[in-house]
Amino acid sequence: MIAELGHIALIMALFMALLQSVFPLLGAAQGVPVWMAVGRAAGRAQFFFLAVAFLCLIGSFVNHDFSVLYVARNSNTALPLYYRISAAWGAHEGSMLLWALIMGLWTVMVTIFSRSLSQEFLARVLGIMGLVSVGILLFILLTSNPFERHFPPPADGNDLNPLLQDIGMTVHPPMLYMGYVGLSVAFSFAIAALLGGSLDSAWARWSRPWTLVAWVFLTFGIVLGSWWAYYELGWGGWWFWDPVENASFMPWLVATALLHSLAVTEKRGAFKAWTVLLAIFAFSLSLLGTFLVRSGVLTSVHAFASDPARGLFILVFLAVVVGGSLLLYAVRAPTVKDRVRYGLVSKENLLLLNNVLLVTAAASILLGTLYPLILDALQLGKISVGSPYFASVFGPLMTPIFLLAGIAPMFAWREADLGKIGRRVRYVFLGSLVLGVMSTAVFWDAKDIKTMAGLSMALWLAASALLSLWNRVRLRESALQGLKAQSRSVYGMTLAHIGIAVFLTGVVLSDRYSEEKIVRLAPGESSTLGDYTFTFKGVTEVQGPNFIAQQGDFRVQRGDRDVAEFHPQKRIYRVQRNTMTEAAIDPGLTRDLYVALGDRMDAGAWSVRLYYKPFIRWIWLGGLLMMTGGLFSAADRRYRLAIRQAEVWGESAAEKTA
Amino acid sequence: MTPRRRRMIVVGLILIGVSLATFLALTAFQKNLLYFYTPSQVAAGEAPTGYPFRVGGLVVQGSVQREPNSLTVRFSVTDGTSTVPIHYTGILPDLFREGQGIISVGQINASGVFEASEVLAKHDENYMPPEVADALKQSGQVSTSYKDYQK
């Protein structure tokens, strides 16, 4: 019963999405207010039905209804309640339903926080979002219905993939989808503006907070995914340039570019056409990400599902979205003229450089990710692109960003005085350089140029971001007044840029000074790694709710001092008979110690992986700082006053915030 | 400087930057392409020597041998027609076992043994790496059980 109810709710949601797209779009074209008004109600109703459908799916999981195929494949009577709920989005069908649900959630948010939009514009935005929903709901109903029954039902289910039985993987998909789908709002705003011919700074100002919030979720989702891969996969790495990781990173890079380009459009009315194009690309890459992960075209740990019909549907959907919006862009963009003039050395050009670098980075990832697929599809051979490619392309592209992100806010719009800025930052620059070189020499290695360069760059980035803030603050009478006078978006930007510096520090130090050892240890034996001595005490058997584990016991000492006890596990999940490595980690701000059990060898000995990872937490800490910065910016007061000021954007151009 | 000349300079700089980036990217790209070869292709001598590539197939039943007191493992992979011997030092992935489809990255040495730097097995016992599935199909050993799983 519950499953049928869910199925019906899903069909109702599709009808609501149709209403939400057809009437408002026609109404906006014909100027019929009643039709336009349909969008808001239909959007909310769509979300209601999706929520019902989603609850029904969770209900089926909680009740162990194994006559539902999806539940039978992804759950088991021994699966704890918590994972039965999260299993609802643990595989393809359910995660697409989650996608649709989140799309509905964003739609509702738009209907609530849009009182200031003109009726026509809102109708167009909701109409476009409705069209996207129609596509996704059709996809679910036609190719991946989570409520499909099969008889006779199996006595017990196939269990949830053990890799996903984990808190990180519970939260990661919803967060990532919030980001992916959130970019559909920026996309819809851009398309609506193209349709209505109202590409102005008011549009950019409306679009910015939505883009920021989506970006915040996307950042969080990627950080969670990276953290999960680190502790769950048992290889001690935090980023593998796996196609699925790339699929989430490309929209992030383009969305970051979009945020910066929206700033120029809002403040200066420039880059309009480019901003629209970025909004289209960002959402298209989100769809591409969904396609890559969900169609099973990739050789990847994530490609759990594979079905060509699904792949074809998403590919056609992608072609319609990208092709349609680019066609519209081609027709409308030539009428958009930037009449703004600016000099060679100006904030505009620095932001343009930022955009060029970020988009180039995204394009080079796209090349590395899609090229093997295209070759394969054309039967020209099977290749894969090694991760050194990505690393060697990324370094040179990101270096200018690391160098310029901090001081760019100090540059004036239109025409900046390079000499003046140079005089202002020279001591900070020298200080960062000296400190970076000195600290590397003192704490690590006096001949390590790479770390010196990396640390100096991180210090410079953080210091110059603070200096830019100080530059604004000191215009006021007292420091306190100056700090109060700054808008939240200024703090947000500063925080996010410092986040990059923290991230960079983590990447450089963990990359250069990680130590790894794979050893064979019998009980009682020990092995040293850096200053730490790892002693293996033996292995005991432990029972979990749906697995049996061999649990190792390790003691770690530094000199005479006990540092930590480790209990890494090798789990065997009863139903799928899968083996899983659960690493044990002793986290710290300056170093992680990491122990993972390998294989059982002869005579009670095990092969063991030991890692010492300095500053690796800083990588995720940096991501979280960027995310917090995004939240601050999105909470800026001016977005709540957006419309009243929107008509007079010229006034706000004088205020020098980015 | 006229606005026109200034714009030309900006466009020129961007053009230089983009072509430089493209050049670097493509060079790095060329260096990091890893081709996949089936065990039959390796046996026929089609695989490169002195250059890393990927090979994949099913781990031959009874072929896995550990050297005592070390982390070196010897095993063979097959596509049903030919087999390739592989040496690997390190920890094998969780789902590595005999009869399982795996992919390995490494180079072939002078005595025809594949020295693996990486062994990949998928985190789903029913999932077959597409390369391996194709390799089996080419050699006429279609394994149907994997296809049935999704339906």
Chai-1 contact restraints between the chains, C-beta under 6 A:
chainA,res_idxA,chainB,res_idxB,connection_type,confidence,min_distance_angstrom,max_distance_angstrom,comment,restraint_id
A,L163,B,H123,contact,1.0,0.0,6.0,A-B,restraint_1
A,T299,B,P129,contact,1.0,0.0,6.0,A-B,restraint_2
A,T299,B,P130,contact,1.0,0.0,6.0,A-B,restraint_3
A,V301,B,H123,contact,1.0,0.0,6.0,A-B,restraint_4
A,L344,B,R6,contact,1.0,0.0,6.0,A-B,restraint_5
A,T360,B,A21,contact,1.0,0.0,6.0,A-B,restraint_6
A,S364,B,A25,contact,1.0,0.0,6.0,A-B,restraint_7
A,K382,B,F36,contact,1.0,0.0,6.0,A-B,restraint_8
A,K382,B,E131,contact,1.0,0.0,6.0,A-B,restraint_9
A,I383,B,L33,contact,1.0,0.0,6.0,A-B,restraint_10
A,I383,B,Y35,contact,1.0,0.0,6.0,A-B,restraint_11
A,S384,B,L34,contact,1.0,0.0,6.0,A-B,restraint_12
A,V385,B,N32,contact,1.0,0.0,6.0,A-B,restraint_13
A,G386,B,N32,contact,1.0,0.0,6.0,A-B,restraint_14
A,G386,B,L34,contact,1.0,0.0,6.0,A-B,restraint_15
A,P388,B,N32,contact,1.0,0.0,6.0,A-B,restraint_16
A,Y389,B,A28,contact,1.0,0.0,6.0,A-B,restraint_17
A,Y389,B,F29,contact,1.0,0.0,6.0,A-B,restraint_18
A,Y389,B,N32,contact,1.0,0.0,6.0,A-B,restraint_19
A,S392,B,A28,contact,1.0,0.0,6.0,A-B,restraint_20
A,V393,B,A25,contact,1.0,0.0,6.0,A-B,restraint_21
A,V393,B,A28,contact,1.0,0.0,6.0,A-B,restraint_22
A,I518,B,L71,contact,1.0,0.0,6.0,A-B,restraint_23
A,I518,B,G90,contact,1.0,0.0,6.0,A-B,restraint_24
A,I518,B,I91,contact,1.0,0.0,6.0,A-B,restraint_25
A,T579,B,D94,contact,1.0,0.0,6.0,A-B,restraint_26
A,M580,B,D94,contact,1.0,0.0,6.0,A-B,restraint_27
A,T581,B,D94,contact,1.0,0.0,6.0,A-B,restraint_28
A,G598,B,I91,contact,1.0,0.0,6.0,A-B,restraint_29
A,S607,B,L71,contact,1.0,0.0,6.0,A-B,restraint_30
A,S607,B,I91,contact,1.0,0.0,6.0,A-B,restraint_31
A,R609,B,I91,contact,1.0,0.0,6.0,A-B,restraint_32
